[in-house]
Amino acid sequence: MPELSQLALYSAAALLLAITPGPGIFYVAARTLAGGRAEGIASSFGTGLGGLVHVVAGSLGVSALVLASAELFTALKLIGSVYLIWIGIRTFQAARRDASTVLNGGAPTPPIGPRRAFHEGVLVEALNPKTAAFFLAFVPQFVDPAQGSVAVQFLVLGFVSVALNTLADIVVAFAAAGIRQGAATRPTLIRRLREGSGAAMVALGIGLALVKRPAA
């Protein structure tokens, strides 16, 4: 186990990184604006679980193998990119379709729901090789072999980072839900928020596709 002083220093650094706007925060905000607070919170826990996948993989050396292989890295990022772009396009199309349906007196498509939002969050984060690269670059700086098992220390520190990231994402989900609620009486604005959310997810997917494998 890491020393308390080392753990405190790591937690402070991890908290600073957690509140720094990045793809995870933007994804949760987009999901919340598209489907509401429940979906946003569910996606936050989903991305948290997806992050834990990378923590466990990093402690076992799997992430290092993926990052060392150009083929595996490319395959993982392209799968993650296509999935994120597909979610974005579906969100954008649903916003357009619902606007037309409501205009003609029909009922809008129901939200995807927290369960599906959770599953999507898991896959979005688990299929992101940038998360694996982050943990392999950041966590080892605070691991001290003299304090015991390196793998256990990696797991503990990684869990702390994921917990802080998830907490930050939940705060963002509440903030984005407030914005969505404020626009509840303005259907046109809601539609544009949903369209913007879909476009943001597509942009995140394209950005992921352009990520280069970290130098060895």
Secondary structure in CASP SS format (residue, H / E / C, confidence):
PFRMAT SS
TARGET T0000
AUTHOR 0000-0000-0000
METHOD secondary structure of the structure
MODEL  1
M C 1.00
P C 1.00
E C 1.00
L H 1.00
S H 1.00
Q H 1.00
L H 1.00
A H 1.00
L H 1.00
Y H 1.00
S H 1.00
A H 1.00
A H 1.00
A H 1.00
L H 1.00
L H 1.00
L H 1.00
A H 1.00
I C 1.00
T C 1.00
P C 1.00
G C 1.00
P H 1.00
G H 1.00
I H 1.00
F H 1.00
Y H 1.00
V H 1.00
A H 1.00
A H 1.00
R H 1.00
T H 1.00
L H 1.00
A H 1.00
G H 1.00
G C 1.00
R H 1.00
A H 1.00
E H 1.00
G H 1.00
I H 1.00
A H 1.00
S H 1.00
S H 1.00
F H 1.00
G H 1.00
T H 1.00
G H 1.00
L H 1.00
G H 1.00
G H 1.00
L H 1.00
V H 1.00
H H 1.00
V H 1.00
V H 1.00
A H 1.00
G H 1.00
S H 1.00
L H 1.00
G C 1.00
V H 1.00
S H 1.00
A H 1.00
L H 1.00
V H 1.00
L H 1.00
A H 1.00
S C 1.00
A H 1.00
E H 1.00
L H 1.00
F H 1.00
T H 1.00
A H 1.00
L H 1.00
K H 1.00
L H 1.00
I H 1.00
G H 1.00
S H 1.00
V H 1.00
Y H 1.00
L H 1.00
I H 1.00
W H 1.00
I H 1.00
G H 1.00
I H 1.00
R H 1.00
T H 1.00
F H 1.00
Q H 1.00
A H 1.00
A H 1.00
R H 1.00
R H 1.00
D H 1.00
A H 1.00
S H 1.00
T H 1.00
V H 1.00
L H 1.00
N C 1.00
G C 1.00
G C 1.00
A C 1.00
P C 1.00
T C 1.00
P C 1.00
P C 1.00
I C 1.00
G C 1.00
P H 1.00
R H 1.00
R H 1.00
A H 1.00
F H 1.00
H H 1.00
E H 1.00
G H 1.00
V H 1.00
L H 1.00
V H 1.00
E H 1.00
A H 1.00
L C 1.00
N C 1.00
P H 1.00
K H 1.00
T H 1.00
A H 1.00
A H 1.00
F H 1.00
F H 1.00
L H 1.00
A H 1.00
F H 1.00
V H 1.00
P H 1.00
Q H 1.00
F H 1.00
V C 1.00
D C 1.00
P H 1.00
A H 1.00
Q H 1.00
G C 1.00
S C 1.00
V H 1.00
A H 1.00
V H 1.00
Q H 1.00
F H 1.00
L H 1.00
V H 1.00
L H 1.00
G H 1.00
F H 1.00
V H 1.00
S H 1.00
V H 1.00
A H 1.00
L H 1.00
N H 1.00
T H 1.00
L H 1.00
A H 1.00
D H 1.00
I H 1.00
V H 1.00
V H 1.00
A H 1.00
F H 1.00
A H 1.00
A H 1.00
A H 1.00
G H 1.00
I H 1.00
R H 1.00
Q H 1.00
G H 1.00
A C 1.00
A C 1.00
T C 1.00
R C 1.00
P H 1.00
T H 1.00
L H 1.00
I H 1.00
R H 1.00
R H 1.00
L H 1.00
R H 1.00
E H 1.00
G H 1.00
S H 1.00
G H 1.00
A H 1.00
A H 1.00
M H 1.00
V H 1.00
A H 1.00
L H 1.00
G H 1.00
I H 1.00
G H 1.00
L H 1.00
A H 1.00
L C 1.00
V C 1.00
K C 1.00
R C 1.00
P C 1.00
A C 1.00
A C 1.00
END
